[in-house]
Amino acid sequence: MRVANILIALLLLSALTACGHKGPVRPLKAKRPGPATALEIRQQGENLLLGWQLPTRNLDGSAIETAPLLDLYRMTFDPQDDCPECFDRSTLLFSIEPDLPKPAQKFGNRYLLLDRQVQVGIGYQYKFIIRSSAGETSKPAILRLTFGEPVAPPQQIEIIPHDRSVALSWQPHRLAKGDTLLGYQIYRKQATEPRARYPLNPKPLQKTNFEDFNLENGRSYRYSIRTLIKRGNQEIEGVASAEQIAVPQAGI
């Protein structure tokens, strides 16, 4: 009887102790970042241009406090393959730091990168994976595009500076069989600026002339023009023309 009472007492003591015992505090799991956003891929001349923005929130909706990295993976595939994602052979192309993104360029909150190692007729798949400062990774975001035959640049460009403006004109593009002309894109930069990645004109120009207003007299401006076509279901922006330099001046 005494033994039974002792066992009961021990069981009660164990139960009471267990109720108040919380154990060691487990660290909170690191938060998984959201995926890259505003993804873009397009053929620009002899390169593929990629664009993205970094997420600002984790998957649970909380704010990302430290800007994450982007790991960019690439693989090639046969455009005739019905399931290129079935055999993922992606290899790491670049790890892009948020503040020192070279070889990408940062424009505001947007990043742009030119992939120059491309060949005509080859399909390219890019996988964007965000990596947080804690090492957590996002779900991959994927873009694919087949690199087509580059489009020749516009010819016989004439550029005339005026008072606070510049006028450009060029010859119409000769379309290859199966191509549809969507228009022309005008790019402008100054001597100390990197090459512009987006055109001045908000929509492709249907005419073969353009006038750029509200410029600063005495400043040198560099212009190039690209032809934009549609080939099948794909838009292709052509090779840039040689840069043309103009310096607006009062009285001309």
C-alpha positions in Angstrom: 0.0 0.0 0.0 2.8 2.4 1.0 4.5 1.7 -2.4 1.3 2.4 -4.3 0.9 5.7 -2.4 4.5 6.7 -3.3 4.0 5.9 -6.9 0.8 8.0 -7.0 2.6 10.9 -5.4 5.4 10.8 -7.9 3.0 10.7 -10.8 1.1 13.8 -9.4 4.4 15.7 -8.9 5.5 14.8 -12.5 2.2 16.1 -13.9 2.4 19.3 -12.0 6.0 19.9 -13.0 5.1 19.2 -16.7 2.3 21.7 -16.7 4.6 24.6 -15.7 7.6 23.5 -17.8 7.8 25.2 -21.3 11.2 23.9 -22.4 13.9 25.9 -24.3 12.6 28.7 -26.5 12.8 27.7 -30.2 14.1 30.4 -32.5 11.6 31.8 -35.0 11.9 30.4 -38.5 13.5 32.8 -41.0 10.9 34.3 -43.3 10.8 33.3 -46.9 11.0 36.3 -49.3 8.5 36.9 -52.1 9.5 36.3 -55.7 11.1 38.8 -58.1 8.4 41.1 -59.7 7.8 43.0 -62.9 9.8 40.5 -64.9 10.7 41.4 -68.5 12.6 39.6 -71.3 13.0 41.0 -74.9 15.4 40.7 -77.7 17.3 43.9 -78.2 19.7 43.8 -81.2 22.2 41.0 -80.7 21.4 40.5 -77.0 18.6 39.5 -74.7 17.5 42.2 -72.2 16.2 41.0 -68.8 14.4 43.2 -66.3 13.1 42.8 -62.7 12.3 44.4 -59.4 13.2 43.1 -56.0 10.3 42.2 -53.7 9.6 44.4 -50.7 7.6 41.8 -48.7 8.0 38.3 -47.5 5.5 35.6 -48.3 3.8 36.2 -44.9 3.2 39.8 -45.8 5.9 41.3 -43.5 8.3 43.9 -44.8 11.7 42.9 -46.1 14.1 44.9 -43.9 17.4 44.2 -45.8 17.4 44.3 -49.6 17.9 40.7 -50.8 20.1 39.3 -53.6 19.0 37.8 -56.9 20.5 34.5 -58.1 19.9 34.4 -61.8 20.1 30.9 -63.4 20.1 30.1 -67.1 19.7 27.1 -69.4 19.3 26.6 -73.1 16.7 24.5 -74.8 15.5 23.4 -78.2 12.5 25.6 -79.2 10.8 22.5 -80.6 10.8 20.9 -77.2 7.3 20.8 -75.8 8.5 20.6 -72.2 11.8 22.5 -71.6 11.1 22.6 -67.9 10.9 18.8 -67.7 14.7 18.5 -67.5 16.1 21.5 -65.6 19.8 22.0 -66.4 20.0 25.5 -65.2 23.3 26.8 -64.0 24.0 30.0 -62.0 24.7 32.9 -64.4 25.1 35.8 -61.9 24.4 36.6 -58.2 23.2 40.2 -58.3 23.9 42.4 -55.2 21.1 45.0 -54.6 23.4 48.0 -54.3 26.3 47.0 -56.5 24.4 45.1 -59.2 27.1 44.9 -61.9 26.8 43.5 -64.6 23.2 44.6 -64.2 22.2 48.3 -64.1 19.8 49.9 -61.6 17.3 52.5 -62.8 15.3 53.6 -59.8 13.9 50.4 -58.2 14.3 48.5 -61.5 17.2 46.3 -62.6 18.2 45.6 -66.2 20.8 43.1 -67.5 22.0 42.3 -71.0 22.8 38.7 -71.8 25.3 38.9 -74.7 26.1 35.2 -74.9 23.2 34.2 -77.1 22.8 32.4 -80.5 20.2 32.5 -83.2 17.6 29.7 -83.0 18.4 28.7 -79.4 15.8 28.9 -76.6 16.9 30.5 -73.3 15.3 30.0 -70.0 16.0 32.3 -67.0 15.2 31.4 -63.4 15.0 34.3 -60.9 15.5 33.3 -57.3 15.5 35.9 -54.5 17.9 35.1 -51.5 17.4 36.9 -48.2 20.1 38.0 -45.8 19.2 35.0 -43.7 19.7 32.6 -46.6 16.0 31.9 -47.3 15.1 31.7 -50.9 12.0 32.5 -52.8 10.0 30.4 -55.2 11.6 30.6 -58.7 10.2 32.9 -61.3 10.9 31.8 -64.9 11.1 33.5 -68.3 11.8 31.9 -71.7 12.5 33.3 -75.1 13.9 32.0 -78.4 16.6 34.2 -79.8 15.8 35.2 -83.4 17.8 36.6 -86.3 18.7 40.2 -85.4 17.1 43.0 -87.4 19.3 45.5 -89.2 19.5 49.1 -88.0 17.9 52.0 -89.8 19.9 53.6 -92.5 20.7 57.1 -93.9 20.0 58.9 -90.7 20.0 62.7 -90.8 20.2 64.7 -87.6 19.7 68.5 -87.4 20.1 70.6 -84.2 17.9 73.6 -83.6 17.2 76.0 -80.7 16.6 73.6 -77.7 15.6 70.8 -80.0 16.9 68.2 -82.4 15.3 66.7 -85.6 16.0 63.2 -86.9 14.9 61.4 -90.0 15.8 58.0 -91.6 15.0 55.6 -94.4 12.1 53.2 -94.0 13.1 49.7 -92.9 12.9 46.9 -95.6 11.0 44.1 -94.1 12.1 40.5 -94.4 9.5 37.9 -95.5 7.1 37.1 -92.6 8.1 40.2 -90.5 5.6 42.9 -89.6 6.8 46.5 -88.9 5.7 47.8 -85.5 7.6 51.0 -85.7 10.8 52.7 -84.6 12.4 53.4 -81.2 14.5 56.5 -80.4 17.2 56.3 -77.8 19.1 59.3 -76.3 22.0 59.6 -73.9 24.5 62.2 -72.8 28.3 61.6 -72.9 28.6 60.7 -69.2 25.5 58.5 -69.1 25.2 54.7 -69.6 23.4 53.5 -72.7 19.7 54.1 -72.5 17.7 50.9 -72.1 14.3 52.4 -72.8 13.3 54.6 -75.7 12.3 58.3 -75.6 9.0 57.6 -77.4 6.3 56.0 -75.2 4.9 54.1 -78.3 6.8 52.9 -81.4 7.0 55.6 -84.0 5.0 55.0 -87.2 6.8 57.8 -89.1 10.5 58.0 -90.2 11.1 61.3 -88.4 11.2 62.5 -84.9 11.8 65.9 -83.1 13.2 66.0 -79.6 12.2 69.2 -77.7 13.0 71.0 -74.4 16.8 70.3 -74.7 19.6 72.4 -73.2 21.5 74.5 -75.7 25.2 73.8 -75.8 24.9 70.3 -74.5 25.9 67.3 -76.6 23.2 64.6 -77.1 23.8 61.2 -78.6 20.9 59.4 -80.5 20.4 55.9 -81.9 17.4 54.3 -83.6 16.1 50.8 -83.6 13.5 49.1 -85.7 10.8 47.1 -83.9 9.2 44.2 -85.8 6.9 41.3 -85.0 8.0 37.9 -86.2 5.5 35.1 -85.5 4.3 35.8 -81.9 7.5 37.5 -80.9 8.5 41.2 -80.9 12.1 41.8 -81.9 13.9 45.1 -81.4 16.7 45.6 -84.0 20.3 46.5 -83.8 20.9 50.1 -82.8 22.1 52.5 -85.5 25.4 54.2 -85.1 25.2 57.0 -82.6 24.5 60.4 -84.1 25.6 63.5 -82.1 23.8 66.8 -82.0 24.4 70.0 -80.0 21.4 72.4 -79.9 22.2 76.1 -80.2 20.2 79.3 -80.0 19.5 80.9 -83.3 19.7 77.8 -85.5 
